[in-house]
Amino acid sequence: MIMRSTTPNRGFTLVELLVSMSIGSIVMLAVFSTYIFLGRNLTRLSYRSTLETQSRKILTTFATDIRNAKSITNPTTSTLTLKMTDGATVIYNYSANKLTRNPNGSGAIELNYDIINLQVPVTMPNFSFWYYTTANNTPTYQATTTIVPMSIKQIAINYTLQAGTAAIQGQQGTLTSYTAASGRMLLLNRQLPDGS
C-alpha cells in the first residue's frame, strides 16, 4: 500500500511572490536611502569641521597682524595694507573668491586652502573689511574712500567659506557653507597723529 502525503507539494502563488517582492523592494529602498542620507551628512559634517578650522586660522592670522599693526593705509572693503611695528608691511587682498596675505612683498599666500585629503575646493564667496571710526562708531563698509585711515580705531572682518562647487557638490547635496564674523579688533599700536 502506497501512502500519500497529506500536504500538497506546490510552489508560491503569483500573489505571494508579488507581495514578498514588494516588501523586499521597500526594505532595500529604505536601507539604500538611509545609506545615502548618512553618507551625505558625514560628508557635510567633515566639510563643516574643515571650514571651521580654516576660519580659525584666518581669524588668528588676521588678529595677530592687527595686534602688531601701527598704521593702516588703503582701507577698502576688499584690500587692507598694515604697517607693522617692526617696519614690515602686510597686504590683505580679497579677489576671485580668495583671500591672500602678502607679507612684506614676499609673495601672496592664500589663506583659504583646498581640503587636500578630500580633494574638495574651499572658496570664499564673499568677504568684507568693516572699519569702526571715532566719528560715527558704526561699521563703515561702504564708500570706504571717504575714510581717513587715522580715524580707524577698530577693524572687523566678515566672510563666508564654502566647501565644494555648486555644480558637483550641490547636486550631491554636500555643498557646505560656513559664515564667520570677527569681533571688533582694537588697533593697539597706533602711531600718534601726524596731521595726515
C-alpha positions in Angstrom: 0.0 0.0 0.0 1.3 3.4 -1.0 0.9 6.3 1.5 0.3 9.7 0.1 1.4 12.9 1.8 -1.5 15.0 3.2 0.4 18.2 2.5 0.3 19.3 -1.1 3.7 20.0 -2.8 3.2 23.2 -4.6 5.2 26.5 -5.0 4.4 30.1 -4.3 1.4 31.6 -5.9 1.8 34.7 -8.0 0.2 36.9 -5.4 2.6 35.6 -2.7 5.5 36.2 -4.9 4.4 39.8 -5.8 3.8 40.6 -2.1 7.2 39.3 -1.0 9.0 41.1 -3.8 7.2 44.4 -2.9 8.1 44.1 0.8 11.7 43.2 -0.2 11.9 46.2 -2.5 10.6 48.6 0.2 13.1 47.3 2.7 16.0 47.6 0.2 14.9 51.1 -0.8 14.8 52.1 2.9 18.3 50.7 3.6 19.7 52.4 0.4 18.1 55.8 1.3 19.5 55.6 4.8 22.9 54.8 3.5 22.8 57.8 1.1 21.5 60.1 3.8 24.1 59.1 6.3 26.9 59.4 3.7 25.9 62.9 2.8 25.6 64.0 6.4 29.0 62.6 7.2 30.5 64.4 4.2 28.8 67.7 5.2 30.0 67.3 8.8 33.5 66.7 7.6 33.4 69.7 5.3 32.0 71.9 8.1 34.7 70.8 10.5 37.4 71.7 7.9 35.8 75.1 7.2 35.6 75.9 10.9 39.4 75.0 11.2 40.2 77.2 8.2 38.1 80.0 9.7 40.0 79.8 12.9 43.3 80.0 11.0 42.2 83.1 9.1 40.9 84.9 12.2 44.1 84.0 14.2 46.4 85.3 11.5 44.4 88.4 11.0 44.1 89.1 14.8 47.9 88.7 15.2 48.6 91.2 12.4 46.1 93.7 13.8 47.7 93.5 17.2 51.1 94.2 15.7 50.0 97.0 13.3 50.9 100.6 13.9 49.1 102.1 11.0 46.7 101.4 8.2 46.7 102.5 4.5 44.4 101.9 1.6 41.3 100.8 3.6 38.7 99.4 1.3 36.1 96.6 1.6 38.5 94.1 -0.1 42.0 95.5 0.5 43.9 96.5 3.6 47.6 97.4 4.0 49.0 97.2 7.5 52.3 98.8 8.6 53.8 96.7 11.4 55.7 97.8 14.4 58.8 96.1 13.1 58.7 98.1 9.8 57.2 95.3 7.7 54.1 95.7 5.5 51.3 93.2 5.3 48.8 93.5 2.5 45.4 91.7 2.6 43.6 91.4 -0.7 40.3 89.7 -1.5 39.6 88.9 -5.1 38.4 85.9 -7.2 36.8 84.2 -4.2 40.2 84.0 -2.4 41.8 86.0 0.4 45.5 86.4 0.2 48.1 87.8 2.7 51.2 89.3 1.3 53.9 89.9 4.0 56.5 92.5 3.0 56.1 91.9 -0.7 57.5 88.4 -0.4 54.6 86.8 -2.4 50.9 86.4 -1.7 49.9 83.4 0.5 46.3 82.2 0.1 44.5 82.0 3.4 41.8 79.6 2.4 43.4 76.4 1.1 41.8 73.4 -0.6 40.8 70.5 1.5 43.8 68.3 0.5 42.6 65.0 1.9 39.1 65.3 0.5 40.1 66.9 -2.9 37.3 69.5 -2.5 38.0 73.2 -3.2 37.4 75.7 -0.5 36.3 79.1 -1.8 35.3 82.4 -0.2 32.2 83.6 -2.0 32.0 86.9 0.0 34.3 88.9 2.2 34.5 92.4 3.6 36.5 94.5 6.0 34.5 96.6 8.4 36.0 99.7 9.9 35.0 101.4 13.1 35.9 105.1 13.4 35.7 107.6 16.1 33.4 109.8 14.1 30.3 107.5 13.9 31.3 104.4 16.0 29.4 102.2 13.5 30.7 99.8 11.0 31.7 101.5 7.8 32.0 99.2 4.8 30.5 101.4 2.1 32.2 104.3 0.5 35.5 103.5 2.2 37.3 106.0 0.1 36.0 108.7 2.4 37.5 107.1 5.5 40.6 108.8 6.8 43.0 105.9 7.8 44.0 107.7 11.0 40.4 107.8 12.2 40.1 104.0 12.2 40.2 102.6 15.7 38.8 99.0 15.2 38.5 96.6 12.4 36.3 93.5 11.9 36.1 91.0 9.0 33.0 89.2 7.7 33.2 86.3 5.3 31.8 83.0 4.1 33.8 79.9 3.4 32.3 77.2 1.1 33.5 73.6 0.6 32.8 72.2 -2.8 31.4 73.5 -6.1 27.8 74.1 -6.8 27.9 72.0 -10.0 29.1 68.9 -8.3 28.6 69.1 -4.5 25.3 70.9 -5.0 23.9 68.0 -7.0 25.2 65.5 -4.4 23.7 67.6 -1.6 27.0 68.1 0.2 27.8 71.7 -0.7 28.6 73.3 2.7 28.9 77.0 3.7 30.3 78.5 6.9 29.8 82.2 7.7 32.0 83.9 10.2 32.3 87.4 11.5 35.0 88.6 13.8 34.5 90.8 16.8 35.9 94.3 16.7 39.7 94.1 16.8 41.3 97.1 18.5 44.3 98.7 17.0 46.7 98.8 20.0 49.9 100.1 18.4 48.5 103.2 16.6 51.1 105.9 15.9 50.4 109.4 17.0 48.5 111.6 14.6 50.9 113.5 12.3 48.4 115.6 10.5 47.8 113.2 7.6 
